[in-house]
């Protein structure tokens, strides 16, 4: 069956005409799916009963099932575990800021990138998510909270550029008129550095923010933390970032997880500054969220401050990411991994 929530309005218009219906019905259906967030064709009360029956027979309507929530008592961050129609589980995060609500969504069931400090990759990759499954994380969270989502970060479980076509369709549906209509400038996509896809994304000339998971200032250290570095060298990745800025005019964000004793020295900071200083960029320092399956530890508070100060002395725009959800399974993949382990 066709996944109706993954169709664009133009595609939906073709579908309604194929069903022998007037073209305007497509806008009504699209509004129910992406504005009113309907989970059931029966809720589409301005459609004729006969059309609703046709829709039930012809299309699947994606709806995630909420399995579990974890609400932080520290900052109101909420982690969600959702079950998909095939029984797989994924996770999402709602983060509340003064400037509005942000949702971090997963793009895959699991991940095959193998980054050493990340829980998302421990179970390997099961499959990529459909655009509708990415969207419905936001829709279900918005209905749960009763509040509008303003910013979307594709930085949960999975490598977004490893699910490229679905990602592009998701962004189109999320940002177009007739749906939530979130500005492209309020969408951030993270990647561990799949260079050909980064360049392809640049050629789309979208106005989204590209965030590169960098995490090391030298090729050797990056290889020790991120297997993708064995395929794409640090100079190649930085060149792809430069190309993205040239094509889109959008400042690059570098995500840098600070691991105690591994990548948090003054030498690391100096190398990082030299690496990115020619780029229009922002460095986001992330005190690593330890996972029990690895022996990595978070850098000392003073080491984090010193690292930030060293970058700023070199003229780099840098912030330390506000730690959220530390009293829950806040890091990527942690809640899902805990749930899978318990099921086993």
C-alpha positions in Angstrom: 0.0 0.0 0.0 1.1 3.6 -0.7 2.3 5.6 2.3 0.0 8.6 2.0 1.7 10.8 4.6 5.0 10.7 2.5 3.3 12.1 -0.6 3.7 15.7 -1.6 0.6 17.8 -2.4 1.3 17.5 -6.2 1.5 13.7 -5.9 -1.6 13.6 -3.7 -3.5 15.6 -6.4 -2.6 13.0 -9.0 -3.7 10.3 -6.6 -7.1 11.8 -6.0 -7.7 12.3 -9.7 -6.8 8.6 -10.2 -9.4 7.7 -7.7 -12.0 9.7 -9.7 -12.2 12.6 -7.2 -12.0 16.3 -7.7 -8.5 17.9 -7.4 -9.5 20.1 -4.4 -9.9 17.0 -2.3 -6.1 16.6 -2.2 -5.7 19.9 -0.3 -8.3 18.8 2.2 -6.6 15.4 2.7 -3.2 17.1 2.9 -4.4 19.6 5.5 -5.8 16.7 7.6 -2.5 14.9 7.5 0.0 17.8 8.0 -1.9 20.6 9.7 -4.6 18.9 11.8 -2.4 15.9 12.3 -5.1 13.3 11.8 -4.2 9.7 12.6 -7.3 8.2 11.2 -9.1 8.6 7.8 -12.4 8.6 9.8 -11.4 11.9 11.4 -11.5 13.6 7.9 -15.0 14.7 8.4 -15.3 17.0 5.4 -14.6 14.2 3.0 -17.4 12.0 1.6 -17.8 8.6 3.4 -17.2 6.9 0.0 -13.8 8.7 -0.4 -12.8 7.8 3.2 -13.4 4.2 2.4 -11.3 4.4 -0.8 -8.5 5.9 1.2 -8.6 3.1 3.8 -8.3 0.5 1.0 -5.6 2.2 -1.0 -3.3 3.8 1.5 -1.5 3.2 4.7 -1.6 6.0 7.2 1.6 6.1 9.3 1.1 6.5 13.0 3.8 6.0 15.6 2.8 4.4 18.9 4.2 6.0 22.1 5.9 3.3 24.2 7.6 5.3 26.8 8.5 8.8 27.9 11.3 10.0 30.2 10.9 13.6 31.6 13.9 15.4 33.0 13.3 16.9 36.4 16.3 19.2 35.7 15.2 21.1 32.6 11.9 19.7 31.2 13.6 17.8 28.4 11.5 14.8 27.4 12.7 11.7 25.6 10.2 9.6 23.6 10.3 6.0 22.6 8.0 5.2 19.6 7.1 1.9 18.1 6.8 1.6 14.3 4.3 -0.5 12.4 6.9 -3.2 11.9 7.7 -3.5 15.6 11.0 -1.6 15.6 11.5 1.2 18.1 13.0 4.7 17.6 13.5 7.7 19.9 13.0 11.4 19.7 13.7 14.3 22.1 11.7 17.5 22.9 13.9 20.3 24.3 12.4 23.5 25.5 14.2 26.8 25.1 13.3 30.4 25.5 13.3 30.8 21.7 10.8 27.9 21.2 10.5 24.2 21.3 13.1 22.0 19.4 12.6 18.4 18.5 15.5 16.0 17.7 14.3 13.2 15.4 15.8 9.9 14.3 16.3 9.2 10.6 17.1 5.5 10.8 16.3 2.4 12.9 19.8 2.0 14.3 23.0 3.2 12.6 25.9 1.6 10.8 28.4 4.4 11.1 30.0 2.9 14.2 31.0 6.1 16.1 32.8 4.8 19.2 31.0 7.0 21.8 27.5 6.7 20.5 24.8 4.3 21.7 22.9 4.6 18.4 25.3 2.3 16.6 25.5 -0.5 19.1 22.8 -2.6 17.6 23.8 -1.9 14.0 21.4 -0.6 11.2 18.0 -2.2 10.8 16.6 0.2 8.1 16.0 3.8 7.1 12.9 5.6 8.2 10.2 6.7 5.7 9.6 10.4 5.4 6.2 9.9 7.2 8.0 8.1 10.1 10.3 11.1 10.5 7.5 13.6 10.3 5.2 11.7 12.7 7.8 11.9 15.5 7.3 15.7 15.4 3.5 15.4 14.9 3.1 13.0 17.9 5.3 15.2 20.1 3.4 18.3 19.2 0.1 16.6 20.0 1.5 15.2 23.3 2.8 18.6 24.4 0.0 20.8 23.0 2.7 23.2 21.9 4.0 24.1 18.4 7.5 22.9 17.4 9.7 25.7 16.1 13.0 24.0 15.4 13.8 20.5 14.1 17.2 18.8 14.4 17.9 15.6 12.5 20.5 14.4 15.0 18.8 11.4 16.7 19.5 7.8 15.9 20.9 7.2 12.4 23.0 9.0 9.8 20.6 11.3 7.9 22.7 11.3 4.7 22.7 7.5 4.7 18.9 7.9 4.2 19.3 10.7 1.7 16.1 10.5 -0.5 13.8 10.1 2.5 15.6 13.0 4.2 15.0 15.3 1.3 11.3 14.3 1.1 10.9 14.8 4.9 12.4 18.4 4.7 10.1 19.2 1.8 7.0 18.1 3.6 8.1 19.7 6.9 8.8 23.2 5.4 6.3 23.6 2.6 3.0 25.5 2.9 0.0 23.5 3.9 1.9 21.6 6.6 3.7 22.7 9.7 5.5 25.1 7.4 8.7 25.3 9.5 11.3 27.5 8.0 14.3 25.8 6.4 16.5 28.0 8.4 15.0 26.3 11.5 16.1 22.9 10.4 19.5 21.4 11.1 20.8 18.2 9.6 23.8 16.4 11.2 26.3 14.2 9.4 29.4 12.2 10.4 30.9 13.2 7.1 29.7 11.3 4.0 31.5 13.6 1.6 29.6 12.8 -1.7 26.2 13.3 0.0 27.4 16.5 1.6 28.3 17.9 -1.8 25.0 16.6 -3.3 23.1 18.3 -0.4 25.0 21.5 -1.1 23.8 21.4 -4.8 20.2 21.2 -3.6 20.8 24.8 -2.3 18.4 24.4 0.6 18.6 26.9 3.5 19.0 24.3 6.2 22.0 24.3 8.6 24.5 21.5 8.1 26.2 20.3 11.3 29.3 18.1 10.9 30.1 15.7 13.7 33.8 16.4 13.8 35.0 15.3 17.3 38.7 15.3 16.5 41.3 17.8 15.1 43.5 15.3 13.4 42.9 12.5 11.0 44.4 9.8 13.3 42.3 10.8 16.2 39.2 11.0 14.1 39.8 7.5 12.7 40.0 6.2 16.3 36.6 7.6 17.1 34.7 7.5 13.8 35.2 4.7 11.3 33.8 6.9 8.5 37.2 8.7 8.7 38.8 5.6 7.1 36.9 6.4 3.9 36.8 10.2 3.9 39.8 12.1 5.1 39.6 15.2 7.3 40.8 17.5 4.4 38.0 16.0 2.1 35.4 16.6 4.8 36.5 20.2 5.4 36.5 20.9 1.7 32.9 19.5 1.5 31.9 21.9 4.3 33.5 24.8 2.4 31.6 23.8 -0.7 28.4 23.7 1.2 28.9 27.3 2.4 29.8 28.4 -1.1 26.6 26.9 -2.6 24.2 27.9 0.2 25.6 30.8 2.1 24.8 28.9 5.3 27.3 28.9 8.1 28.6 25.4 9.0 28.3 24.1 12.5 31.0 21.8 13.8 29.9 19.4 16.6 32.9 18.5 18.8 32.3 16.0 21.7 34.9 16.5 24.4 36.2 13.2 25.7 38.4 13.3 28.8 42.1 12.8 28.0 41.5 12.0 24.4 40.6 15.1 22.4 40.4 18.0 24.9 44.0 19.2 25.2 45.4 22.6 24.2 47.1 21.0 21.3 43.7 19.7 20.1 42.2 23.1 20.4 45.1 24.7 18.5 44.8 22.1 15.7 41.0 22.6 15.6 41.3 26.3 15.3 43.8 26.0 12.4 41.6 23.5 10.7 38.4 25.6 10.7 39.6 29.2 10.9 39.2 29.9 7.1 35.5 28.8 7.2 32.4 30.7 8.1 31.5 28.4 11.0 30.5 27.9 14.5 32.0 25.2 16.9 29.6 23.6 19.3 31.4 21.9 22.1 29.6 18.9 23.6 30.6 17.4 27.0 30.3 13.7 25.9 27.4 11.8 27.5 29.0 8.6 28.7 27.5 5.2 27.8 28.1 2.1 29.8 29.2 0.1 26.8 32.3 2.3 26.3 34.9 3.6 28.7 34.9 7.2 27.5 34.5 9.9 30.2 33.4 13.5 30.1 36.2 16.1 30.1 36.7 18.0 33.4 34.8 21.2 33.6 38.0 23.3 33.6 39.3 21.4 30.6 36.1 22.3 28.7 36.3 26.0 29.7 40.0 26.1 28.7 39.3 24.4 25.3 36.6 27.1 24.6 38.9 29.9 25.7 41.7 28.6 23.4 39.4 28.5 20.4 38.1 32.0 21.1 41.6 33.4 21.3 42.0 32.1 17.8 38.9 34.0 16.7 36.6 31.0 16.5 32.9 31.4 17.2 32.3 28.8 19.9 29.7 27.7 22.4 29.4 24.9 25.0 26.2 23.0 24.4 23.8 23.3 27.3 23.6 19.9 28.9 20.0 18.7 28.8 18.4 15.5 29.9 21.3 14.3 32.0 19.0 12.6 34.6 17.4 10.6 31.8 18.7 8.5 28.9 19.3 11.7 27.1 22.1 10.8 24.6 21.4 9.5 21.2 20.3 5.8 21.2 20.4 5.4 25.0 16.7 4.9 25.7 16.3 2.7 22.7 19.3 0.5 23.7 18.0 0.3 27.3 14.6 -0.8 26.0 16.0 -3.4 23.6 18.2 -4.8 26.3 15.2 -5.1 28.6 13.2 -6.8 25.9 16.0 -9.4 25.4 
